[in-house]
Amino acid sequence: MRISLLILLLALAPVGQSLASGGPLGIDHRLHYDNSGIWKRSNQKALMYGSIVGIGAGALALGDGSELGDTFWRSVDAMVITGIGTQGLKYAFGRERPSQTNDPNRFFKHGQSFPSGEVAALSAAVTPFIARYGDDHPAVYALALLPAYDAVARVKVRGHWQSDVLASAVIGTGIGIWASRRDSPLIVGWLPGGFSVGYVHHFKP
């Protein structure tokens, strides 16, 4: 729970700059469009693709034979499942993006604003590392800044509403916690040989 609260607070603080106007939580409104500096869409994409490559490479390089490798594989599980789930929710809710309308209540149209797949995926990716190492190495909690940054950036470029990114952080964090608590990584068990050399997971956050 504290992981999700940290991500939510970090994501919400910078985007609550003007009066709320609608949406399911009553907090959704367009911000002034800003696709410059650190908020540029290209930086958001670099973070997302870099995270995918980094997590995948770490999982393949380390296998499931060490604590760190096991954590990488749990992060893979969380990102993949989150990606599938959020895409399904996009089709189900059909919410239009702020770039398409100034009305945050336009659900069940032809949009894909809810939820944010990127924010959810980044939240899912960092949660297994925070869950595994956060208590012993508090600096690991700084990883929560990655989805928080992306949440703010997605709102600034009008890719998502505030409630989109907040819900996405909850979804991704929840799936990340689920992946952390499994007896063993899910996807690694489907691979030839399992990429496993007998590491046994005993962590129960």
N, C-alpha and C positions, 0 to 999 in steps of 0.2 A: 504493500500500500504506500509506504513512504517513497518508493521509487516513482510510482505514478504521480503522487502529489508533487514531488520535486519537478518532474517534467512539466506538469500542468501549470505550476506557478511560474516557471521560467518562460513558458510559452505565452501565458496570458498577460503578464505584466506589460510587455512592450506594445501589445495590440489594443489595449483598452484606452486609447488616447482620445476617443471621441464618444459621444453619447450612443448608447445602444439603440437599435431601431427595430429589431425583429429576430426571426429565426426561432428554433425550438427552445433555446435558452435565453432569448431576449437580448443577446449580446452582439448580434451580427450587424455589421455595417461596413461599407466600403471605406478603406483607407485611401489616402492620397497615393496614386500609383507611383511606385518607385522601383525601377528596374536598373538601378545603377549601383556602383560600388560593391560592397559585400552582398547586397541583395540581388545582384544580377542573376537571371535565370541560369546562365551558364555555370555560375558557382554552385547553384543548387544541384544541377545535374552532375557536376564533378563530384560533389559530396556523395550523392546517391550511387553513382556508378563506381566511385572509388571504394565505397563501403562494400558493395557487392563483390568487387574483385578482391579486396583485402580479406573479407571474411571467407570467401571461397578458397583463396590461395592458402590462407592460414589453416583451414580445415584439411585441405588436401596434403599440405606439407607436413603437418603434425600428426595426421591420422587421429585415432581415438585412443591412443596408447598412453596419454598423459593427461593431467588435469587441464592444462591449457588447451590441448587438442580437443578434449571432450567438450570444453566450453565453446570453442569455435563451432563444433558440430551442432551444439544446441542453438547457437546463434543462426546457423544455416536453417535448421528446422523452423525457428521462429520467423525468419524472414520469408521463407517459402510459403508457409501456411498463412502468414499475414497477407502476403501478396495475393494469394488465391481468394482469401476471405474478403479483403477490401474490394477487389474487382467485382465480386459478386454483389456486394452491397452497393457499389456504384450503379450497377444495372438495376438493382431493386428500387433504389430511392430516386434515381434520375434527377438529382438536384442540379440546377443551373449554377454556373460559376459566377463570381462577381464580375468577371470580364464579359459575361453574357447578359446580365441583368443587374439592376440596383435593388431588386426585391429579393431578400433572403428567404422568402417563404415559397419560392417556386420549386417545389418537389414534384416528382413523378412526371417530369417533362422529358427532355432529351439530353440532359446534362450528366456530368460525372464528377460533381464537386464533392459529394459526400460518400465516403470519407476521403481523406488524403492518403493515397497509397504510400507516398514517400515518407510522410511523417510517421505513419504507422510502421513502415518497414524499418526506419531508423530507430524508432523506439524499441521495436522487437529485437533489433540487432544488438543494441547496447545492454539490454536488460540482463541477459545471462551473465555478462561480465560483471555488471554491478552486483547481481545477486551472489555470484561466486566470490568475488574479491573485495567488495565494498567495505565489509566490516573490518577486514585486516589492512586494507589499503584505501583509506577514505578518498584519496585523490582520484580513484576510479570513478567516483560519482560525477566527476567533470564530464564524463562521456554523455551525460544527460543534456549537455549543452548542444550536442549535435542535432537531436530531434527538435530541441527548443529553437535553435537558430532556423532550422528548416521550416518550422511552424510559422515563425514570424515572417520569413522570406516569402512563403507561399501566399500569405495574406497580403503582403505589400505589393506583390505583382498581380494581385487579384486572381490568383489561381484557386483560392479557397476562402470560405468564410471562417470566422473565428470558431464557431461551433464545430466546423469540419475538422480543424486541426486538433482541437481539444479532445474530441471523441476519438480521433485517430491515435493520439498519444495513449489514451486508455486502452484501446484495442491492442495496439502493439505491445504495450507494457504487460497487459494481461496474458497475451500469448507467449511473450518472453518468459514470464514467471512460470507458466505451464511447462514450457520447454525445459526450464531450469530444474523443475521438480520431477521430471520423468526419471525412471530408473536408468534409462540409457537413451542416447540420441535416437530419434526415429529414422531419419533418412540414412544414416550411416549403416543401419541394420539391413537396408535394402540393397546395399552395394556388394559386389563380389568380395568375399573375404571380410566384409564388414569394416575394413580399415581399422580393425580393432586388434589390439594385442593384449587384451585382458584387463584393461583398466576398469575398475569398479567404482561407480559413482555412489557416494554416501551422503552428498549434500542435500539437506532439506531445509530451505529457507523458511 
